[in-house]
Amino acid sequence: MTKKIETKSGVSRRSLLKGAAAVGGLAAGSGAITGFPTVWSKTDIVLRQVGTGVSNINAIAEKCKADLGITLQMTALDSDAAAQRTVTQPDSYDIADVEYWICKKVFPAGTLQPMDVSKLKYFDKIVPLFINGKLTPESTIAQGTAPHTVGFVEGKDSTKFAKEPTNWMTMVPTIYNADTLGIRPDLVGREITTWADIMDPKFKGKTSILNIPSIGIMDAAMIMEAMGNVKYGDKGNMTKAELDKTIAFLIDAKKAGQFRAFWKSFDESVNLMASGEVVIQSMWSPAVAAVRSKGIACKYQPLKEGYRAWGGGLGLAKHLEGAQLDAAYEYINWYMSGWVGGYLNRQGYYSACLETAKGFMSEDEWGFWMEGKPAKSDIISPEGKVMEKAGATRDGGSYLQRLGGIACWNSVMDEDRYMVRKWNEFIAA
């Protein structure tokens, strides 16, 4: 680790707490007086966070408790369950940690409150991908539900997405990645260059794709387009005819025995690959790293058609107010201040505030994870495991190379209900 970046919290950004919560916070050393993070009374503030297992990480809750005194109660669900919970049980959580394609589904339901940009200390450090959709000024915006398209609403009480940045965010972006296929290079027996390779008859019974409809359908689209079977108008917003053709192909492939399994969780994907039951599959970058940490060859394979991308963020429950709301903003500003970003980067994800995260990574770690440089020494996971040996380079290269290769974002389509119904037909076939 290198320098620590302080989170400065002043009265101008947060009204002083009232009653017992204020006494506890100020007695512990309030940022309103010292300029350092507020340290809340150990018994005052509990924030219930619901989201996916990707970013609901115990180490983050422990560090939050140590730094702020705020207790995070995390509930990890799969993506679809997180979306349903956010809409149907709004009083059961305070923080929604969900993906942007889910935001497109849930924010119009009115169970989350827009976030005041003026209360976000590191708003100007958020990478432009989440503000205007572009990695660089010259970038083209990828297909699908690009995060910036659902990142802002028109006003304080609005549920209508804004066409350009406003002072009201739907969520603060936290984590994102560019996904591709994971392979067992020792078992595939040849070079893998295209999404179409997962359908090679050579790999019959040894392939897998992700069984979360809104994500799996995007993998299927990448495969279908790579094979030349369909040229989609927009992979992220397919027509019924395109969906019919895609699902029919998947059903035929399933009946022919091409797939070994369909996974929903991180651990399932790791176990399938580590066991050798599967040699090529949809995968998340840290899952590849988890397989490698077991001493098993596994590679996150760059493909000529590009990556399928996703991003997630933290949203505020509608019911939050007073001390709870102040604490939620304090937590989010702490989240963006760098420690969590460094933690996520060292897992193989990307932080939405790269500048602050850099302060919590060594020069060698930053060079390996972000710049595509060979590691000067072993690359260690946040849990202390060796992820890569000295001399290794990151699969897919630098941040700009990987994120510059995004072909589509995880998406919610106009025909979402139809898509889910068709996907379930495929899984049941």
C-alpha positions as CSV (number, residue, x, y, z in Angstrom):
1,M,0.0,0.0,0.0
2,T,1.0,3.6,-0.5
3,K,-0.4,6.8,0.8
4,K,-3.9,7.0,2.3
5,I,-6.3,9.6,0.9
6,E,-8.3,11.3,3.6
7,T,-12.0,11.8,3.2
8,K,-12.8,15.3,4.4
9,S,-16.4,15.9,5.5
10,G,-17.5,19.4,6.5
11,V,-20.8,21.0,7.7
12,S,-21.3,22.5,4.3
13,R,-21.9,19.0,2.8
14,R,-24.0,17.5,5.6
15,S,-26.4,18.9,8.1
16,L,-25.4,18.2,11.7
17,L,-27.1,15.2,13.2
18,K,-29.6,15.7,16.0
19,G,-30.3,13.8,19.2
20,A,-28.4,10.8,20.4
21,A,-26.9,10.0,17.0
22,A,-25.3,13.5,16.9
23,V,-23.9,13.1,20.4
24,G,-22.4,9.8,19.5
25,G,-20.9,11.0,16.2
26,L,-19.5,14.2,17.6
27,A,-18.1,12.5,20.7
28,A,-16.3,10.0,18.5
29,G,-14.7,12.8,16.4
30,S,-17.0,14.3,13.8
31,G,-15.7,15.3,10.4
32,A,-17.7,18.5,10.9
33,I,-15.1,19.6,13.3
34,T,-11.9,17.9,12.4
35,G,-12.0,17.5,8.7
36,F,-11.5,13.8,9.0
37,P,-14.1,11.1,8.3
38,T,-17.0,11.0,10.7
39,V,-16.6,8.2,13.2
40,W,-20.1,7.3,14.2
41,S,-21.1,5.9,17.6
42,K,-20.7,2.1,17.4
43,T,-24.3,1.5,18.2
44,D,-25.9,4.3,16.2
45,I,-25.9,3.5,12.6
46,V,-26.7,0.3,10.7
47,L,-27.0,0.3,7.0
48,R,-28.6,-2.7,5.3
49,Q,-27.1,-3.3,1.9
50,V,-28.5,-5.7,-0.6
51,G,-26.9,-6.7,-3.9
52,T,-24.9,-9.3,-5.8
53,G,-22.1,-11.4,-4.3
54,V,-19.6,-9.7,-6.7
55,S,-19.3,-6.6,-4.5
56,N,-21.0,-7.5,-1.2
57,I,-17.7,-8.4,0.4
58,N,-17.1,-8.9,4.1
59,A,-13.8,-7.1,4.0
60,I,-15.5,-3.9,2.9
61,A,-18.0,-4.1,5.7
62,E,-15.2,-4.7,8.2
63,K,-13.1,-1.8,6.9
64,C,-16.2,0.5,6.9
65,K,-16.8,-0.4,10.5
66,A,-13.2,0.4,11.4
67,D,-13.0,3.7,9.5
68,L,-16.5,5.1,10.1
69,G,-18.1,3.1,12.9
70,I,-21.0,2.3,10.5
71,T,-22.2,-1.3,10.6
72,L,-22.9,-2.7,7.1
73,Q,-25.3,-5.7,7.0
74,M,-24.8,-7.2,3.6
75,T,-27.1,-9.6,1.8
76,A,-25.8,-11.2,-1.3
77,L,-28.2,-12.4,-4.0
78,D,-28.1,-13.2,-7.7
79,S,-28.8,-10.4,-10.1
80,D,-32.5,-11.2,-10.7
81,A,-33.2,-11.7,-7.0
82,A,-31.5,-8.4,-6.2
83,A,-33.7,-6.6,-8.8
84,Q,-36.8,-8.2,-7.4
85,R,-35.9,-7.3,-3.8
86,T,-35.1,-3.7,-4.7
87,V,-38.6,-3.2,-6.2
88,T,-40.8,-5.4,-4.0
89,Q,-39.2,-5.1,-0.6
90,P,-38.1,-1.4,-0.4
91,D,-38.2,-1.3,3.4
92,S,-35.9,-4.3,3.7
93,Y,-32.7,-2.4,2.7
94,D,-31.0,1.0,2.9
95,I,-28.4,0.6,0.2
96,A,-29.1,-1.1,-3.1
97,D,-25.8,-2.4,-4.7
98,V,-27.0,-3.3,-8.1
99,E,-26.0,-3.3,-11.8
100,Y,-26.9,-0.6,-14.2
101,W,-29.1,-2.9,-16.3
102,I,-31.0,-3.6,-13.1
103,C,-31.2,0.1,-12.5
104,K,-33.1,0.5,-15.7
105,K,-35.6,-1.9,-14.3
106,V,-35.9,-0.7,-10.8
107,F,-35.4,3.0,-10.7
108,P,-38.7,3.8,-12.5
109,A,-40.5,1.9,-9.7
110,G,-39.7,4.8,-7.3
111,T,-38.1,2.7,-4.5
112,L,-34.8,4.5,-4.7
113,Q,-34.2,8.2,-4.2
114,P,-32.0,10.3,-6.6
115,M,-28.6,11.2,-5.2
116,D,-27.5,14.8,-4.8
117,V,-24.3,15.2,-6.8
118,S,-23.3,18.2,-4.6
119,K,-23.0,15.7,-1.6
120,L,-20.7,13.4,-3.5
121,K,-17.1,14.4,-2.6
122,Y,-15.5,12.5,-5.4
123,F,-18.0,13.0,-8.2
124,D,-15.3,14.7,-10.4
125,K,-13.1,11.7,-10.0
126,I,-15.7,9.3,-11.6
127,V,-14.4,7.9,-14.9
128,P,-16.2,9.5,-17.9
129,L,-17.5,6.1,-19.0
130,F,-20.3,6.6,-16.4
131,I,-20.8,10.3,-17.1
132,N,-21.0,10.4,-20.9
133,G,-20.5,6.8,-22.0
134,K,-17.1,7.4,-23.5
135,L,-13.8,5.9,-22.4
136,T,-11.9,8.6,-24.3
137,P,-13.3,11.6,-26.2
138,E,-12.9,9.7,-29.5
139,S,-14.7,6.5,-28.2
140,T,-17.9,5.3,-29.7
141,I,-20.6,4.3,-27.3
142,A,-21.2,0.6,-27.1
143,Q,-24.6,-1.2,-27.6
144,G,-26.8,-2.2,-24.7
145,T,-27.7,-0.4,-21.5
146,A,-24.6,1.8,-21.3
147,P,-24.5,3.1,-17.6
148,H,-24.6,6.8,-18.4
149,T,-28.0,6.3,-20.1
150,V,-29.5,5.4,-16.8
151,G,-27.1,7.3,-14.5
152,F,-29.0,10.5,-14.0
153,V,-32.6,11.6,-13.6
154,E,-34.3,14.9,-14.5
155,G,-34.8,16.2,-10.9
156,K,-34.8,15.5,-7.2
157,D,-38.1,13.7,-7.2
158,S,-37.9,12.3,-10.7
159,T,-37.8,8.7,-11.9
160,K,-37.3,9.7,-15.5
161,F,-33.8,9.1,-16.9
162,A,-32.1,12.3,-18.1
163,K,-30.4,12.4,-21.5
164,E,-27.4,14.2,-20.1
165,P,-25.8,14.6,-16.7
166,T,-27.8,16.5,-14.1
167,N,-27.4,17.2,-10.3
168,W,-29.3,14.0,-9.5
169,M,-27.7,10.5,-10.0
170,T,-29.6,7.3,-9.9
171,M,-26.6,5.5,-8.3
172,V,-22.9,6.2,-7.7
173,P,-20.9,3.8,-9.9
174,T,-18.5,1.6,-8.0
175,I,-17.5,-1.5,-10.0
176,Y,-17.3,-2.6,-13.6
177,N,-15.5,-4.9,-16.0
178,A,-15.2,-6.1,-19.5
179,D,-16.1,-9.8,-19.7
180,T,-15.2,-12.5,-22.2
181,L,-14.7,-16.3,-22.2
182,G,-12.5,-18.1,-19.7
183,I,-10.6,-21.1,-21.0
184,R,-8.4,-24.0,-19.8
185,P,-5.4,-23.5,-22.1
186,D,-4.1,-26.9,-21.1
187,L,-7.3,-28.6,-22.1
188,V,-8.7,-26.7,-25.2
189,G,-5.7,-27.8,-27.3
190,R,-5.8,-24.9,-29.7
191,E,-5.9,-21.2,-30.0
192,I,-9.1,-19.5,-29.0
193,T,-9.8,-16.2,-30.9
194,T,-13.6,-15.8,-31.2
195,W,-16.8,-16.1,-29.2
196,A,-17.8,-18.7,-31.9
197,D,-15.2,-21.1,-30.5
198,I,-17.5,-22.1,-27.6
199,M,-19.7,-23.8,-30.2
200,D,-16.8,-25.9,-31.7
201,P,-18.0,-29.6,-31.7
202,K,-14.6,-30.4,-30.3
203,F,-15.8,-29.0,-27.0
204,K,-19.1,-30.8,-26.9
205,G,-20.2,-31.4,-23.3
206,K,-17.4,-29.2,-22.0
207,T,-18.9,-25.7,-22.3
208,S,-21.0,-23.5,-20.2
209,I,-22.7,-20.1,-20.3
210,L,-24.2,-17.9,-17.7
211,N,-27.8,-18.5,-16.6
212,I,-28.9,-15.0,-15.8
213,P,-31.3,-14.2,-18.7
214,S,-30.3,-10.5,-19.2
215,I,-26.6,-11.4,-19.2
216,G,-26.7,-14.8,-20.8
217,I,-28.6,-13.5,-23.8
218,M,-25.8,-11.0,-24.4
219,D,-23.2,-13.8,-24.4
220,A,-25.5,-15.7,-26.8
221,A,-25.7,-12.6,-29.1
222,M,-21.9,-12.3,-29.1
223,I,-21.7,-16.0,-30.1
224,M,-24.4,-15.8,-32.8
225,E,-22.9,-12.7,-34.4
226,A,-19.4,-14.2,-34.3
227,M,-20.7,-17.3,-36.1
228,G,-22.4,-15.2,-38.7
229,N,-25.9,-16.5,-37.8
230,V,-27.4,-13.2,-37.0
231,K,-26.5,-9.5,-37.6
232,Y,-28.4,-7.7,-34.8
233,G,-29.6,-4.2,-35.2
234,D,-28.7,-3.8,-31.5
235,K,-27.5,-6.7,-29.5
236,G,-28.8,-4.9,-26.4
237,N,-32.3,-4.4,-27.7
238,M,-33.2,-7.4,-29.9
239,T,-36.4,-7.8,-31.8
240,K,-38.7,-10.7,-31.2
241,A,-37.6,-12.3,-34.4
242,E,-33.9,-12.0,-33.3
243,L,-34.7,-13.4,-29.9
244,D,-36.6,-16.3,-31.5
245,K,-33.7,-17.2,-33.8
246,T,-31.1,-16.9,-30.9
247,I,-33.1,-19.1,-28.5
248,A,-33.8,-21.7,-31.2
249,F,-30.1,-21.9,-31.9
250,L,-29.3,-22.3,-28.2
251,I,-32.0,-25.0,-27.7
252,D,-30.6,-27.0,-30.7
253,A,-27.1,-26.7,-29.2
254,K,-28.3,-27.8,-25.8
255,K,-30.1,-30.8,-27.2
256,A,-27.0,-31.7,-29.2
257,G,-25.1,-31.8,-25.9
258,Q,-22.8,-28.8,-26.5
259,F,-23.3,-27.5,-22.9
260,R,-22.1,-29.2,-19.7
261,A,-24.0,-26.7,-17.4
262,F,-25.4,-23.3,-16.9
263,W,-24.0,-21.4,-13.9
264,K,-25.5,-18.6,-11.8
265,S,-22.9,-18.0,-9.2
266,F,-19.2,-17.1,-9.1
267,D,-18.4,-20.3,-7.2
268,E,-20.2,-22.5,-9.7
269,S,-18.1,-21.1,-12.5
270,V,-14.9,-21.6,-10.6
271,N,-15.7,-25.2,-9.7
272,L,-16.7,-26.1,-13.3
273,M,-13.4,-24.8,-14.6
274,A,-11.1,-26.0,-11.8
275,S,-12.6,-29.5,-12.1
276,G,-12.0,-29.7,-15.8
277,E,-15.6,-30.5,-16.4
278,V,-15.7,-27.4,-18.5
279,V,-12.8,-26.1,-20.7
280,I,-14.4,-22.9,-22.2
281,Q,-17.2,-20.8,-20.7
282,S,-18.7,-17.4,-19.9
283,M,-16.6,-16.2,-17.0
284,W,-15.8,-13.2,-14.7
285,S,-12.2,-12.0,-14.5
286,P,-11.8,-12.7,-10.7
287,A,-13.2,-16.2,-11.2
288,V,-10.4,-16.9,-13.6
289,A,-8.0,-15.6,-11.1
290,A,-9.6,-17.8,-8.4
291,V,-8.9,-20.9,-10.6
292,R,-5.3,-19.8,-11.2
293,S,-4.8,-19.3,-7.4
294,K,-5.4,-23.1,-7.1
295,G,-2.4,-23.7,-9.3
296,I,-4.6,-24.6,-12.3
297,A,-4.1,-23.1,-15.8
298,C,-6.9,-20.7,-16.7
299,K,-7.0,-17.7,-19.0
300,Y,-9.4,-14.9,-19.6
301,Q,-9.3,-14.9,-23.4
302,P,-9.4,-11.7,-25.4
303,L,-11.6,-12.3,-28.5
304,K,-11.6,-10.4,-31.8
305,E,-15.3,-9.4,-31.5
306,G,-14.7,-7.6,-28.2
307,Y,-16.0,-7.7,-24.7
308,R,-19.4,-7.8,-23.0
309,A,-19.3,-5.1,-20.3
310,W,-21.2,-4.5,-17.0
311,G,-21.2,-2.0,-14.3
312,G,-22.7,-1.6,-10.8
313,G,-23.3,1.1,-8.3
314,L,-24.8,2.0,-4.9
315,G,-28.3,3.5,-4.7
316,L,-30.2,5.0,-1.8
317,A,-33.5,3.6,-0.6
318,K,-36.4,6.0,-0.8
319,H,-37.1,5.8,2.9
320,L,-33.7,7.1,4.1
321,E,-33.7,10.4,5.8
322,G,-32.0,12.3,8.7
323,A,-29.1,10.6,10.4
324,Q,-29.5,7.4,8.3
325,L,-29.3,9.4,5.0
326,D,-26.3,11.4,6.3
327,A,-24.6,8.1,7.2
328,A,-25.4,6.6,3.8
329,Y,-23.7,9.6,2.0
330,E,-20.8,9.3,4.4
331,Y,-20.4,5.6,3.5
332,I,-20.6,6.3,-0.2
333,N,-18.0,9.0,0.0
334,W,-15.8,6.7,1.9
335,Y,-16.4,4.0,-0.7
336,M,-15.2,6.3,-3.4
337,S,-12.2,7.6,-1.5
338,G,-9.8,4.8,-2.6
339,W,-9.5,1.9,-0.2
340,V,-12.4,0.0,-1.7
341,G,-11.3,0.9,-5.2
342,G,-7.9,-0.5,-4.7
343,Y,-9.4,-3.7,-3.2
344,L,-11.7,-4.1,-6.2
345,N,-8.9,-3.4,-8.7
346,R,-6.7,-6.0,-7.1
347,Q,-9.5,-8.6,-7.6
348,G,-9.5,-8.0,-11.3
349,Y,-12.5,-5.6,-11.4
350,Y,-12.2,-1.8,-12.0
351,S,-13.0,1.0,-9.7
352,A,-15.1,3.9,-10.9
353,C,-12.8,6.3,-9.2
354,L,-9.4,5.2,-10.5
355,E,-7.5,8.2,-9.3
356,T,-8.3,7.6,-5.6
357,A,-7.9,3.9,-5.9
358,K,-4.3,4.4,-7.3
359,G,-3.3,5.7,-3.9
360,F,-4.1,2.4,-2.3
361,M,-2.1,0.3,-4.7
362,S,1.7,-0.2,-5.1
363,E,3.4,0.9,-8.3
364,D,3.8,-2.7,-9.4
365,E,0.1,-3.5,-8.7
366,W,-1.0,-0.5,-10.7
367,G,1.3,-1.3,-13.5
368,F,0.0,-4.9,-13.7
369,W,-3.7,-4.3,-13.3
370,M,-4.1,-1.0,-15.0
371,E,-1.2,-0.5,-17.5
372,G,-0.7,-4.0,-18.8
373,K,2.9,-4.1,-17.6
374,P,4.6,-7.3,-16.6
375,A,4.5,-7.8,-12.8
376,K,7.9,-7.1,-11.1
377,S,7.0,-9.4,-8.2
378,D,4.2,-11.8,-7.4
379,I,0.7,-10.3,-7.6
380,I,-1.2,-10.9,-4.4
381,S,-5.0,-10.9,-4.0
382,P,-6.6,-8.8,-1.2
383,E,-6.9,-12.1,0.7
384,G,-3.2,-12.7,0.5
385,K,-3.1,-15.4,-2.1
386,V,-0.7,-15.4,-5.0
387,M,-2.8,-14.6,-8.1
388,E,0.0,-14.1,-10.7
389,K,3.7,-14.9,-10.6
390,A,6.4,-12.2,-11.3
391,G,6.7,-11.6,-15.0
392,A,3.0,-12.2,-15.8
393,T,0.9,-9.7,-17.7
394,R,-2.8,-9.3,-17.4
395,D,-5.0,-11.1,-19.8
396,G,-6.3,-8.6,-22.4
397,G,-3.7,-5.9,-21.5
398,S,-4.2,-2.5,-20.1
399,Y,-7.4,-0.7,-18.9
400,L,-7.6,1.2,-22.1
401,Q,-7.1,-1.9,-24.2
402,R,-9.8,-3.9,-22.3
403,L,-12.4,-1.2,-21.9
404,G,-11.7,0.1,-25.4
405,G,-12.8,-3.3,-26.7
406,I,-16.4,-3.2,-25.3
407,A,-18.9,-4.4,-27.9
408,C,-22.0,-4.2,-25.7
409,W,-23.2,-3.6,-22.2
410,N,-25.5,-5.9,-20.2
411,S,-28.9,-4.7,-21.0
412,V,-32.6,-4.5,-20.4
413,M,-34.5,-4.8,-23.8
414,D,-37.8,-3.4,-24.8
415,E,-38.9,-7.0,-25.2
416,D,-37.5,-8.0,-21.8
417,R,-40.5,-10.1,-20.6
418,Y,-40.5,-11.9,-23.9
419,M,-36.8,-12.5,-23.7
420,V,-37.0,-13.9,-20.2
421,R,-39.8,-16.2,-21.2
422,K,-37.8,-17.5,-24.2
423,W,-34.6,-17.9,-22.1
424,N,-36.5,-20.0,-19.6
425,E,-37.7,-22.2,-22.5
426,F,-34.1,-22.7,-23.4
427,I,-33.1,-23.6,-19.8
428,A,-36.0,-26.0,-19.5
429,A,-35.5,-27.6,-22.9
